[in-house]
Amino acid sequence: MQPSASGFRAFVVLWVGQFLSLAASAVTSFALGVYCFLQSDSVTTLAVLYALPFIPFLIVSPLAGTLVDRWGAKRAMLVSNGGCMLVALLMAVLLWTDTFAVWQVYFIVLVTASLRALDLPAFEAAVPLLVPQDQVGRATGMRMLAAGVSAVVGPVLAGALLLAIGIEGIVTLDCVSFLLAIVTLAFVRIPRLPLRETATGGVRASVLPDARAGWRYLAVRPGLVSLAVLLGVMSFGVGFGELVLPPLVLSFGAPGDLGLVMSVGALGMVVVSGAISLWAWPKPHQRVSSMVAALFLFAASIVLASMRPSLALLTVAVFLFMGCATFIVGIAQTIWQVKVEPQMLGRTVALRNAISMTPQLLGNLLAGVLCEFVAVPLVGSERVHSDFVALLVGDGPGRGYALALTLLGAATALVVVLVARSPRLRRLDEELPDVPAREWNDAGAPTSR
């Protein structure tokens, strides 16, 4: 299919395929976690399944970004989706033949996460090649909307489908979703830059010099580095918060209350991403300041969640927390896509992902240690020992988790103040202008205006 003049129709076709794949993968991920927990009766197994994807993703990302720039976004997404389909097919065969063992899922998660490290920068690199610059924010919002809706429907559908068709049927549907994503890719023509432009040092250059070129590209653009650091600050808060939130809610509420809070949080993702995709806000000159303001609101929502053992207060706080996180990621991606030359997007997006997502893993690890060995023993497991702490976070069981969130919110705001003072970040729009807008000739090749 030839892209339309604006290329947005081609993007919508691509988005539909990726949306179906994301939703199916969200269902499979949740169902597989439940299935493995029931098989092993081990919380440690569940924790490993949640943390394990970060490791290959962070290791593979720099090289994966280089392959995106060398191969082009379409080929990279075909390899990623095709590889994921084969892995899901292997798992389906093991399940249907009753030869599946829990230890096998570790290998499956490692391979799938490595392939996803190729898909994420490829999709981002495709956006500015398919849509006009003034629609990049809207396209990014649609991608975030797909992720938000997947997060909402994934657990709900997983529970229903586990009863209806079992884990075998769910994994089989996941295979079909990857196949549909591949079919939509076949009908989309993504303009590709000549290979001599995408590989530093020429066509025969090795992958490592190309990866180093991505580092050098960012090193002389400190505004983009500061942007990645801000994303890292938010990612640390997400990693810390997602581990502390369940025991905090369960300290005074029921499991159903936790499900309600998480569902409303996912709804915050959907509302914010939907607003971005519909209205393409904020305006270009407001992006950096809006992102910083959203980070302060993000920090405030963390403190709000810790103030009192109130389900209503927590629900509002988590809605703001997830909504702000979605807004921050969406705006950062938009800035990146309009400021970085297309031939460098794969490498720099992969590096940005590695820089910004490493703190999320650290947040997961630090939260567990800090709460279990410091905050809860210090504050008290059933009641708060200190009147001052009780004034801050209220009294009752589990308020050590609340104190940890209070400290996290204050630390997040402080770091944002320090990073936001960077003159290169504040003057990012002036010092790093948007790349030239692109249009397509009759052959479907991109040209600069």
ZAKOL-446832 format. One record per residue (C-alpha): residue number from 1; x, y, z. Coordinates in steps of 0.05 Angstrom, whole numbers. Each point is the difference from the previous one (the first is absolute). Last residue first. Example, Ala and Ser with C-alpha at 12.3 -4.5 7.8 and 13.67 -1.06 7.14 Angstrom:
2
+-----+--------+--------+--------+
! seq !     c1 !     c2 !     c3 !
+-----+--------+--------+--------+
!   2 !    273 !    -21 !    143 !
!   1 !    -27 !    -69 !     13 !
+-----+--------+--------+--------+
END
This chain:
449
+-----+--------+--------+--------+
! seq !     c1 !     c2 !     c3 !
+-----+--------+--------+--------+
! 449 !    225 !    405 !     44 !
! 448 !     43 !    -61 !     12 !
! 447 !    -14 !    -63 !    -41 !
! 446 !    -29 !    -67 !     20 !
! 445 !     -7 !    -55 !    -52 !
! 444 !    -69 !    -24 !    -21 !
! 443 !     17 !     -4 !    -73 !
! 442 !    -45 !     60 !    -16 !
! 441 !     39 !     43 !     49 !
! 440 !    -13 !      3 !     74 !
! 439 !      2 !     58 !     49 !
! 438 !     45 !     16 !     59 !
! 437 !      3 !     57 !     50 !
! 436 !     71 !     22 !     15 !
! 435 !     24 !    -22 !     69 !
! 434 !    -28 !     42 !     56 !
! 433 !     49 !     50 !     30 !
! 432 !     50 !    -18 !     54 !
! 431 !     26 !     62 !     34 !
! 430 !    -67 !     38 !      0 !
! 429 !    -46 !    -58 !     17 !
! 428 !     48 !    -28 !     53 !
! 427 !      9 !     67 !     34 !
! 426 !    -28 !    -24 !     68 !
! 425 !     36 !    -66 !     -7 !
! 424 !     66 !     32 !    -19 !
! 423 !     -7 !     50 !     57 !
! 422 !     -4 !    -58 !     50 !
! 421 !    -44 !     25 !     57 !
! 420 !    -50 !    -55 !    -16 !
! 419 !     50 !    -52 !     23 !
! 418 !      7 !     30 !     70 !
! 417 !    -74 !     14 !      9 !
! 416 !    -18 !    -69 !    -26 !
! 415 !     48 !    -31 !     50 !
! 414 !    -34 !     37 !     58 !
! 413 !    -70 !    -19 !    -23 !
! 412 !     19 !    -73 !     -5 !
! 411 !     33 !      1 !     69 !
! 410 !    -64 !     29 !     31 !
! 409 !    -44 !    -52 !    -34 !
! 408 !     46 !    -58 !     18 !
! 407 !      4 !     23 !     73 !
! 406 !    -76 !      2 !      4 !
! 405 !     -3 !    -68 !    -35 !
! 404 !     46 !    -31 !     52 !
! 403 !    -43 !     31 !     55 !
! 402 !    -61 !    -33 !    -30 !
! 401 !     33 !    -68 !     -1 !
! 400 !     18 !      9 !     73 !
! 399 !    -74 !     16 !     10 !
! 398 !    -17 !    -74 !     -7 !
! 397 !    -46 !     -5 !     59 !
! 396 !    -32 !     62 !     32 !
! 395 !     15 !     73 !      8 !
! 394 !      3 !     58 !    -49 !
! 393 !     54 !     17 !    -50 !
! 392 !     30 !     66 !     21 !
! 391 !    -32 !     11 !     68 !
! 390 !     13 !    -74 !     16 !
! 389 !     73 !     12 !    -17 !
! 388 !      3 !     57 !     50 !
! 387 !    -36 !    -40 !     54 !
! 386 !     51 !    -56 !     -8 !
! 385 !    -14 !    -74 !     14 !
! 384 !    -50 !    -10 !    -55 !
! 383 !    -46 !    -60 !      9 !
! 382 !     -3 !    -71 !    -26 !
! 381 !     67 !     -8 !    -37 !
! 380 !     39 !     55 !     34 !
! 379 !     35 !     62 !    -28 !
! 378 !     72 !    -24 !      4 !
! 377 !    -14 !    -73 !    -14 !
! 376 !    -44 !     19 !    -60 !
! 375 !     49 !     52 !    -29 !
! 374 !     67 !    -35 !      7 !
! 373 !      5 !    -75 !    -14 !
! 372 !    -63 !    -17 !    -38 !
! 371 !    -15 !     68 !    -29 !
! 370 !     70 !     20 !    -22 !
! 369 !     19 !    -68 !    -27 !
! 368 !    -64 !     -9 !    -40 !
! 367 !      0 !     70 !    -27 !
! 366 !     74 !     -3 !    -19 !
! 365 !     -9 !    -59 !    -47 !
! 364 !    -61 !     25 !    -37 !
! 363 !     29 !     71 !     -4 !
! 362 !     65 !    -28 !    -28 !
! 361 !    -41 !    -35 !    -55 !
! 360 !    -35 !     66 !    -15 !
! 359 !     66 !     37 !      2 !
! 358 !     25 !    -43 !    -58 !
! 357 !    -60 !     22 !    -42 !
! 356 !     22 !     71 !    -16 !
! 355 !     71 !    -13 !    -22 !
! 354 !    -17 !    -64 !    -38 !
! 353 !    -60 !     32 !    -33 !
! 352 !     42 !     61 !    -19 !
! 351 !     53 !    -45 !    -30 !
! 350 !    -53 !    -36 !    -42 !
! 349 !    -30 !     66 !    -22 !
! 348 !     69 !     25 !    -19 !
! 347 !     17 !    -60 !    -42 !
! 346 !    -66 !     -6 !    -37 !
! 345 !     -8 !     75 !     -9 !
! 344 !     67 !     14 !    -33 !
! 343 !    -20 !     -5 !    -73 !
! 342 !    -65 !     37 !     16 !
! 341 !     38 !     62 !     25 !
! 340 !    -17 !     14 !     73 !
! 339 !    -40 !     61 !     22 !
! 338 !    -70 !    -18 !    -25 !
! 337 !      0 !    -72 !     25 !
! 336 !     35 !     15 !     66 !
! 335 !    -49 !     56 !     18 !
! 334 !    -59 !    -47 !    -15 !
! 333 !     30 !    -56 !     42 !
! 332 !     10 !     48 !     59 !
! 331 !    -71 !     25 !     -6 !
! 330 !    -29 !    -71 !      1 !
! 329 !     44 !    -23 !     57 !
! 328 !    -19 !     60 !     43 !
! 327 !    -74 !     -5 !    -16 !
! 326 !     -3 !    -75 !     16 !
! 325 !     36 !     11 !     66 !
! 324 !    -47 !     57 !     17 !
! 323 !    -61 !    -43 !    -13 !
! 322 !     29 !    -58 !     40 !
! 321 !     14 !     43 !     62 !
! 320 !    -63 !     42 !     -7 !
! 319 !    -44 !    -62 !     -1 !
! 318 !     43 !    -30 !     56 !
! 317 !    -12 !     62 !     43 !
! 316 !    -75 !      1 !    -11 !
! 315 !     -5 !    -74 !     19 !
! 314 !     45 !      9 !     60 !
! 313 !    -43 !     57 !     28 !
! 312 !    -64 !    -41 !    -10 !
! 311 !     31 !    -61 !     33 !
! 310 !     22 !     40 !     61 !
! 309 !     58 !    -19 !     45 !
! 308 !     26 !     72 !      3 !
! 307 !     55 !     42 !    -31 !
! 306 !     37 !    -52 !    -41 !
! 305 !    -38 !      3 !    -66 !
! 304 !      3 !     76 !      1 !
! 303 !     76 !     -3 !      6 !
! 302 !      4 !    -42 !    -64 !
! 301 !    -50 !     46 !    -34 !
! 300 !     43 !     60 !     16 !
! 299 !     60 !    -32 !    -34 !
! 298 !    -40 !    -12 !    -63 !
! 297 !    -27 !     72 !      4 !
! 296 !     72 !     23 !      2 !
! 295 !     16 !    -45 !    -59 !
! 294 !    -60 !     28 !    -38 !
! 293 !     27 !     71 !      9 !
! 292 !     67 !    -23 !    -28 !
! 291 !    -34 !    -31 !    -60 !
! 290 !    -42 !     61 !    -12 !
! 289 !     62 !     45 !      1 !
! 288 !     35 !    -45 !    -51 !
! 287 !    -60 !     -6 !    -46 !
! 286 !    -26 !     72 !      1 !
! 285 !     35 !     26 !    -63 !
! 284 !    -27 !    -59 !    -40 !
! 283 !    -73 !      7 !     22 !
! 282 !    -25 !    -47 !     54 !
! 281 !    -41 !    -34 !    -26 !
! 280 !    -18 !    -41 !    -63 !
! 279 !    -75 !      8 !     12 !
! 278 !    -27 !    -70 !    -11 !
! 277 !     64 !    -42 !     10 !
! 276 !     22 !     40 !     61 !
! 275 !    -69 !     -4 !     32 !
! 274 !     -4 !    -74 !    -12 !
! 273 !     69 !     -9 !     31 !
! 272 !    -24 !     37 !     62 !
! 271 !    -66 !    -36 !      7 !
! 270 !     29 !    -70 !    -14 !
! 269 !     58 !      7 !     49 !
! 268 !    -47 !     26 !     54 !
! 267 !    -44 !    -61 !    -13 !
! 266 !     60 !    -43 !     17 !
! 265 !      2 !     34 !     68 !
! 264 !    -75 !    -12 !      8 !
! 263 !     12 !    -74 !    -14 !
! 262 !     58 !     -3 !     50 !
! 261 !    -42 !     32 !     55 !
! 260 !    -59 !    -46 !    -13 !
! 259 !     44 !    -63 !      0 !
! 258 !     31 !     22 !     65 !
! 257 !    -69 !      9 !     31 !
! 256 !    -18 !    -70 !    -23 !
! 255 !     60 !    -27 !     37 !
! 254 !    -28 !     31 !     64 !
! 253 !     20 !     65 !     35 !
! 252 !     41 !     26 !     59 !
! 251 !     69 !    -31 !     -9 !
! 250 !    -22 !    -27 !    -67 !
! 249 !      5 !     70 !    -31 !
! 248 !     71 !     11 !     25 !
! 247 !     21 !    -71 !    -16 !
! 246 !    -22 !     10 !    -73 !
! 245 !     27 !     71 !     -8 !
! 244 !     72 !    -12 !     22 !
! 243 !     23 !    -40 !    -61 !
! 242 !    -34 !     43 !    -52 !
! 241 !     24 !     63 !     35 !
! 240 !     74 !    -15 !     -1 !
! 239 !      0 !    -20 !    -74 !
! 238 !    -44 !     59 !    -19 !
! 237 !     42 !     49 !     41 !
! 236 !     64 !    -27 !    -32 !
! 235 !    -32 !      8 !    -68 !
! 234 !    -18 !     73 !     14 !
! 233 !     72 !     16 !     18 !
! 232 !     24 !    -39 !    -61 !
! 231 !    -45 !     41 !    -45 !
! 230 !     31 !     62 !     30 !
! 229 !     69 !    -29 !    -15 !
! 228 !    -21 !    -13 !    -73 !
! 227 !    -20 !     73 !     -7 !
! 226 !     66 !     22 !     30 !
! 225 !     35 !    -43 !    -52 !
! 224 !    -42 !     32 !    -55 !
! 223 !     21 !     70 !     24 !
! 222 !     72 !    -24 !      3 !
! 221 !      3 !     -7 !    -76 !
! 220 !     75 !    -11 !    -14 !
! 219 !      0 !    -64 !     42 !
! 218 !    -64 !    -24 !    -32 !
! 217 !     30 !     -8 !    -70 !
! 216 !     64 !    -29 !     30 !
! 215 !    -41 !    -54 !     35 !
! 214 !    -36 !    -16 !    -65 !
! 213 !     65 !     -3 !    -38 !
! 212 !     24 !    -52 !     50 !
! 211 !    -57 !    -45 !    -23 !
! 210 !     21 !      9 !    -73 !
! 209 !     72 !    -16 !     19 !
! 208 !    -26 !    -64 !     34 !
! 207 !    -42 !    -25 !    -58 !
! 206 !     58 !     -9 !    -49 !
! 205 !      9 !     44 !    -60 !
! 204 !    -12 !    -34 !    -68 !
! 203 !    -55 !     48 !    -22 !
! 202 !     40 !     63 !     16 !
! 201 !     37 !     29 !     59 !
! 200 !    -63 !     22 !     35 !
! 199 !    -57 !    -43 !    -25 !
! 198 !    -65 !     37 !    -11 !
! 197 !     19 !     47 !    -56 !
! 196 !     35 !    -53 !    -43 !
! 195 !    -61 !    -43 !     10 !
! 194 !    -45 !     48 !    -37 !
! 193 !    -57 !     25 !     45 !
! 192 !    -62 !    -43 !      3 !
! 191 !    -72 !     21 !    -11 !
! 190 !    -49 !    -46 !     36 !
! 189 !    -47 !    -34 !    -49 !
! 188 !    -56 !    -32 !     39 !
! 187 !    -40 !    -61 !    -25 !
! 186 !     53 !    -51 !     20 !
! 185 !      4 !     33 !     69 !
! 184 !    -75 !    -14 !      8 !
! 183 !     13 !    -73 !    -14 !
! 182 !     57 !     -4 !     50 !
! 181 !    -44 !     30 !     55 !
! 180 !    -54 !    -51 !    -18 !
! 179 !     51 !    -57 !      8 !
! 178 !     20 !     28 !     68 !
! 177 !    -73 !      0 !     21 !
! 176 !     -8 !    -72 !    -24 !
! 175 !     58 !    -23 !     43 !
! 174 !    -31 !     36 !     60 !
! 173 !    -65 !    -37 !    -14 !
! 172 !     38 !    -65 !      6 !
! 171 !     29 !     23 !     67 !
! 170 !    -71 !     14 !     26 !
! 169 !    -26 !    -67 !    -25 !
! 168 !     54 !    -39 !     36 !
! 167 !     -9 !     42 !     64 !
! 166 !    -72 !    -23 !      4 !
! 165 !    -57 !     11 !    -49 !
! 164 !    -59 !     26 !     43 !
! 163 !     27 !      3 !     71 !
! 162 !     67 !     29 !    -19 !
! 161 !    -37 !     44 !    -51 !
! 160 !    -40 !     35 !     54 !
! 159 !     59 !     15 !     45 !
! 158 !     44 !     21 !    -58 !
! 157 !    -54 !     45 !    -28 !
! 156 !     -3 !     40 !     65 !
! 155 !     76 !      0 !     11 !
! 154 !     14 !     25 !    -71 !
! 153 !    -59 !     48 !     -9 !
! 152 !     28 !     59 !     39 !
! 151 !     74 !     -9 !    -17 !
! 150 !    -17 !    -11 !    -73 !
! 149 !    -41 !     63 !      0 !
! 148 !     59 !     39 !     27 !
! 147 !     51 !    -30 !    -49 !
! 146 !    -46 !     15 !    -59 !
! 145 !    -12 !     70 !     26 !
! 144 !     76 !     11 !      5 !
! 143 !      6 !    -18 !    -73 !
! 142 !    -58 !     46 !    -17 !
! 141 !     33 !     56 !     39 !
! 140 !     64 !     -9 !    -39 !
! 139 !    -39 !      7 !    -65 !
! 138 !    -32 !     64 !     27 !
! 137 !     68 !     28 !     20 !
! 136 !     28 !    -16 !    -69 !
! 135 !    -58 !     35 !    -35 !
! 134 !     32 !     69 !     -8 !
! 133 !     62 !    -35 !    -27 !
! 132 !    -38 !    -34 !    -56 !
! 131 !    -10 !    -75 !      7 !
! 130 !     33 !    -62 !    -29 !
! 129 !     75 !     12 !      6 !
! 128 !     -8 !     36 !     66 !
! 127 !    -36 !    -62 !     29 !
! 126 !     45 !    -55 !    -27 !
! 125 !     58 !     15 !     47 !
! 124 !    -46 !     -7 !     60 !
! 123 !    -25 !    -67 !    -26 !
! 122 !     71 !    -25 !    -11 !
! 121 !     24 !     25 !     68 !
! 120 !    -53 !    -44 !     34 !
! 119 !      5 !    -61 !    -45 !
! 118 !     74 !    -16 !      8 !
! 117 !     -1 !     -1 !     77 !
! 116 !    -64 !    -41 !     -8 !
! 115 !     43 !    -55 !    -32 !
! 114 !     46 !     -2 !     61 !
! 113 !    -61 !     -1 !     47 !
! 112 !    -28 !    -60 !    -39 !
! 111 !     65 !    -39 !      5 !
! 110 !      8 !     11 !     75 !
! 109 !    -74 !    -13 !     14 !
! 108 !      1 !    -66 !    -38 !
! 107 !     64 !    -23 !     35 !
! 106 !    -32 !     15 !     68 !
! 105 !    -65 !    -34 !    -22 !
! 104 !     37 !    -66 !     -8 !
! 103 !     10 !     -5 !     76 !
! 102 !    -75 !     -5 !      9 !
! 101 !     -4 !    -64 !    -40 !
! 100 !    -40 !    -12 !    -63 !
!  99 !     -3 !    -72 !    -28 !
!  98 !    -76 !     -6 !      3 !
!  97 !     -5 !     -5 !    -76 !
!  96 !    -45 !     61 !     -5 !
!  95 !     44 !     40 !     47 !
!  94 !     66 !    -17 !    -35 !
!  93 !    -31 !     15 !    -68 !
!  92 !    -27 !     67 !     25 !
!  91 !     69 !     18 !     28 !
!  90 !     33 !    -14 !    -68 !
!  89 !    -54 !     41 !    -35 !
!  88 !     12 !     58 !     48 !
!  87 !     75 !     -3 !    -16 !
!  86 !    -15 !     -3 !    -75 !
!  85 !    -48 !     59 !      5 !
!  84 !     51 !     40 !     41 !
!  83 !     52 !    -11 !    -55 !
!  82 !    -48 !     22 !    -55 !
!  81 !    -21 !     61 !     40 !
!  80 !     73 !     21 !     11 !
!  79 !     25 !    -17 !    -69 !
!  78 !    -59 !     35 !    -33 !
!  77 !      9 !     60 !     46 !
!  76 !     74 !      5 !    -20 !
!  75 !    -17 !     -7 !    -74 !
!  74 !    -50 !     56 !      4 !
!  73 !     43 !     48 !     41 !
!  72 !     60 !     -2 !    -47 !
!  71 !     54 !    -52 !     -1 !
!  70 !     60 !     42 !     19 !
!  69 !    -35 !     50 !     45 !
!  68 !    -41 !    -55 !     35 !
!  67 !     63 !    -43 !      6 !
!  66 !     35 !     56 !     37 !
!  65 !    -59 !      6 !     48 !
!  64 !      5 !    -75 !     14 !
!  63 !     73 !      8 !     18 !
!  62 !    -14 !     52 !     53 !
!  61 !    -63 !    -36 !     25 !
!  60 !     30 !    -70 !     10 !
!  59 !     27 !      7 !     70 !
!  58 !    -57 !     42 !     28 !
!  57 !    -54 !    -44 !    -31 !
!  56 !     37 !    -63 !     19 !
!  55 !     -2 !     20 !     74 !
!  54 !    -67 !     35 !      4 !
!  53 !    -40 !    -61 !    -22 !
!  52 !     21 !    -38 !     63 !
!  51 !    -32 !     46 !     51 !
!  50 !    -74 !    -20 !     -7 !
!  49 !     13 !    -75 !    -11 !
!  48 !     50 !      1 !     57 !
!  47 !    -52 !     29 !     47 !
!  46 !    -50 !    -54 !    -20 !
!  45 !     50 !    -56 !     13 !
!  44 !     17 !     32 !     67 !
!  43 !    -74 !     -1 !     18 !
!  42 !      2 !    -76 !     -5 !
!  41 !    -59 !    -47 !     -5 !
!  40 !     36 !    -31 !    -60 !
!  39 !    -59 !    -19 !    -45 !
!  38 !    -47 !     53 !     27 !
!  37 !     54 !     53 !     -6 !
!  36 !     17 !    -23 !    -70 !
!  35 !    -74 !      5 !    -21 !
!  34 !    -10 !     69 !     31 !
!  33 !     62 !     28 !    -33 !
!  32 !    -19 !    -33 !    -66 !
!  31 !    -69 !     31 !      3 !
!  30 !     28 !     70 !     13 !
!  29 !     52 !     -5 !    -56 !
!  28 !    -49 !    -32 !    -48 !
!  27 !    -53 !     54 !      9 !
!  26 !     51 !     55 !     -8 !
!  25 !     29 !    -35 !    -61 !
!  24 !    -69 !     -3 !    -32 !
!  23 !    -11 !     74 !     12 !
!  22 !     69 !     19 !    -27 !
!  21 !     -8 !    -43 !    -62 !
!  20 !    -69 !     28 !    -15 !
!  19 !     27 !     71 !     10 !
!  18 !     60 !    -14 !    -45 !
!  17 !    -44 !    -22 !    -57 !
!  16 !    -47 !     59 !      9 !
!  15 !     59 !     48 !      4 !
!  14 !     30 !    -23 !    -66 !
!  13 !    -67 !     12 !    -35 !
!  12 !     -6 !     68 !     35 !
!  11 !     71 !     18 !    -21 !
!  10 !    -15 !    -16 !    -73 !
!   9 !    -61 !     46 !      4 !
!   8 !     43 !     54 !     31 !
!   7 !     49 !      2 !    -58 !
!   6 !    -18 !     72 !    -14 !
!   5 !     -2 !     -9 !    -75 !
!   4 !    -24 !    -71 !      7 !
!   3 !     50 !    -57 !      8 !
!   2 !      0 !    -51 !    -57 !
!   1 !    -27 !    -68 !     20 !
+-----+--------+--------+--------+
END
